[in-house]
């Protein structure tokens, strides 16, 4: 497995744990993979790309759409059905530079792997692989 991808996924999953309280490490790992795949599919590859979305402000439709996607993935993988809790967890994650850098680095690695026409064996969740046709 790509060492950089492993480390970034581990770091992203750690911050997901810290801000969601979910005790299922595997689900958090899958959540990190899914969020990174979402970023890859939407060509969000850098801290600056994410920061540009954040700077749009809380009332901007693009910001709301972006945070909603992260919050939805938190809901799916943590089974927390409180929408506000998931929303606030997503926003707290977006305040952490290290989390943003980890998740965007994962997206960059996924894009490179797809550009090289290699199968992304590093994505462990079969559901994530199927959804994104990896």
Order of alpha helices (4+ residues) and beta strands (2+ residues): alpha-alpha-alpha-alpha-alpha-alpha-alpha
